[in-house]
Amino acid sequence: MPRCDYACNTADHGLSRRAFLGASTAAALGPVGFASANANAELAKSQKRVLVIFLAGGVSQLETWDPKPNTDTGGPFKAISTSVPGTHICELLPHTAKQMHRLAIVRGLNSVSDDHGIGEKIMLTGRKPEAGIEYPHIGAVSAKLLGNGAASALPGHIQILPKGSSGFGKADATFLGPKFASVSLGDGKPPADLFRPANLSVESDAAREDFRRKLNDRFAKSRKSAATDAYAESFEQAERVVKQAEVFDIEKEDRKVADRYGRHDLGRHFLLARRLLEAGVTYVKVSHSNYDTHHENFDFHIEQLGEFDRPFAALMDDLADRGMLETTLVVVMSEMGRTPRINDRYGRDHWSKAWSVALGGCGIKGGAVVGKTNATGTAVTDREVYSGHLFHTYLRAVGLDSTKSFYPNERPVPIADPKTAAITEILA
Amino acid sequence: MPLCLLLAALVAVGDARNPLPPRVDSLIVAGHPDYAKHAAPLADDAEFVRRLHLDLTGTIPTAAEVRAFLADKNPNKRAIFVNSLLESPGYVRRMVWFLDVTLMERRGDAKVPRAAWETYLQAAVAENRPYNALVRDLLSNDGSDPKTRPAAKFLLDRDLEPNLVTRDLARIFLGRNLQCAQCHDHPSVDDYKQEEYYGIQAFVNRSFLFPNAQAATAIIAEKAEGDVTFMSVFDKAKKSYTITPKMPGAKPVAEEKPEKGKEYKVAPAANVRPVPTYSRRERLANAMTSRDNPAFARTAVNRIWAMMLGRGLVHSLDFDHSANPPSHPELLELLATEFVDHNYDVKWLVRQIALTQTYQRSSIVPATLADVPADRYLVASLKPLTPEQLAFAISQACGQPDGRGALGPFRGIFGNRPGESQDGPAATLDQTLFLKYGASVRGQLGTRANLLAKLPSDDAIAEELFLGVLSRMPTDDEKHDVADALKAAKDRTATLSELTWALIASAEFRFNH
């Protein structure tokens, strides 16, 4: 007999993206459109947001949050003291070290899989993959659960990728529906259709929209339905998004601020992330590539973390200065860590058994460290946690009850893995 | 005499003396206490011609076609038009789209390329192959003969994965989503038993892809042994059951037991595709399409009814069970019986439905009707255009000479995710931006504008614009609006492009009304 996986929890049982949307679109769009500018500003201040920085390829915990200097596995780098007495991190992160009072470290993470794809899924969904059900990513969950008060018409789930194309339609929202799927910004560039074509003037665009509205109003007199309303409203939403399109343009940013982030790719992407969060986007993920250092782990970490360290510190300062850190959860994660064992090419290989994640901002107790690994980093010796624990923690940090369920097809699917619970030691 | 026998007897008299459409209509009328009072009148000619064209050919009519139909004084012109569209190449195109999306649900084309699959479906629709014959073909082909291999796509491009195939056989051909029954009897649907799920699975559980599921050239192989056993995850005693192939509600298929040592025509060996003497999978096609399996015809007519009317008599399409009865049970029974008696003739069924008053009702909600119950067919429903219809309709609306839209971008943006059924409208940001500023739509507007710009007067422009895009004459107000827009225009052709866009982006265009 095939292994039973409670497949009836799956999204496709009676619940399609279409049905889901048909019911939710109009309602979800309603309040945003008519809120006054002041109300929007108030909402924006209290709205909870999530920023995930994804160090793609698998960052070494030993060269970041859990250094083991002067051991067989520790590598050549020193540990340095930080803004939190007694907490040391790797010397490759001198600027980040000054931010540690704003960050908590989880050092006992076991993410179970040493595979890039599976590991990424585990870290972003808080679950091990199961046959028969695809769980939504934290970005889609955040957009869904935190997005209702969003003061922005912008999509609630945006990922900034180092390169590649921009667009919609990723499958990462699964049963939550495409409204919450990520919009990808390859090298920070927004999807092309967001901008008015050069051969369409503002006036012509407005005139044709008026004409379209008139037609819709006439049609709705005799054939009004929820579906036609939702369709008409989608153009109003698109217009609001287009009006906000300059949020994607970091050239609009104060030069001094931009210089603090740095003018290289990751600096620009962090700055864009802050602009998006400030404009009311619920969830932004920035990926930094590539930490998959099977060869020359140490050289590559000098290079990669050298790119990461200063802009990350600038970002934390900027969020704090703008009063956004209280409402923005910041997570620095990866799809896995790297082996304590140094291979014969001075590399470190894939490793999921004992590594670290750093969190800060909204709902997180800055300076907290939870979990321990042994002297050489080869095993967790205290407070082992899984990605599910982290998933609960993210949700709790932004004020959500992580023990609740989604109900695709009126069947309960726990939002976070019920076999795990929040890491309360790091919650503020 | 039971209704079905009575009806079977009546059919023998022939279509001419006892046509189906009025019988359908009278069952719809009987489904509402005061139908005549509340129902919308029949659609006017313009509404009808657009609706029928979209449903039967997958695109909107040209302005010339609308004009000709409006001018036609023949009282029988609707029936004539139905027949002419059913014989047009557009009908083949539309039904290929319908069958493809119904059967494959936009899954990938790893093992049978799209072009070969569409060619196969085109041939089947063009010769109006009976539906039961088509499905028999789909379920019995093992993919080993390159000439007929496309027929095996249903199984091959599901990787012959037993749970996926079981689920989709039940959903697509039997109208039953038995997925919950993989692990236990359905908790809320009494009819959906675990044994039904595994009874279906027993037809395919010995089959597998050779040499492996990853190979693009994989073909279907089968072992001579292997039983299906199951237990409920809710059963503390963990009692296990063994089941042989059977369709839900039917008797188990009689199995053959070959002599010992003669189990295989081609025995398993390294790099050899085994072929058993007795094949369970070969029994699947007949068991599925047998008259003893009434759910098969019932589901087929329900799906075709939904294609035409925008909603199944059983709703949702894959949730047929006794606690979710059809909106019009006798009608579903009638359609299923007639479909079988007409040798599973899809074109015949589409014609019958198109000729009903129920289909031809206006979508304009009568002023006296405050609330429109979705399942009473008082008013025609608004059906969102499928991605394919939208692509072709936009192309036609823009006056592209061949009226053929590029399907790829529309399928990508508006299509359901692979493996999900396509139903209900959506209006997501990417879709709207695609229509609003995207090059796929924008690049076509100029063609229509250039055609319009050649016309002698603003009135003529308004008329051609509305007939060409919305398949109807403009109202006086709309003529004024067009004239005003042109008066204010700095660049007439550019303005005509944007007016064309406004019509295309309107709700009236987005829905088949």
Interface residues (C-beta under 8 A of the other chain):
Chain A: M1 P2 C4 D5 Y6 A7 C8 T10 D12 H13 G14 S16 R17 R18 A19 L21 G22 T25 G132 P155 G167 F168 G169 A171 P178 K179 V183 P191 D193 L194 F195 R196 P197 N199 L200 S204 D205 A207 R208 E209 F211 R212 K214 L215 N216 R218 F219 A220 S222 R223 K224 S225 A227 T228 A230 Y231 A232 E233 S234 F235 Q237 A238 V241 V242
Chain B: P162 N163 N177 Q179 C180 Q182 C183 H186 P187 V228 T229 F230 M231 V233 S240 S316 D318 F319 S363 I364 V365 L382 P384 G412 I413 N416 R417 G419 E420 S421 Q422 D423 G424 P425 A426 A427 T428 L429 D430 Q431 T432 L433 F434 K436 Y437 G438 A439 R442 T475 D477 E478 D481 A485 A488 A494 T495 E498 L499 W501 A502 L503 A505 S506 A507 E508 R510 F511 H513
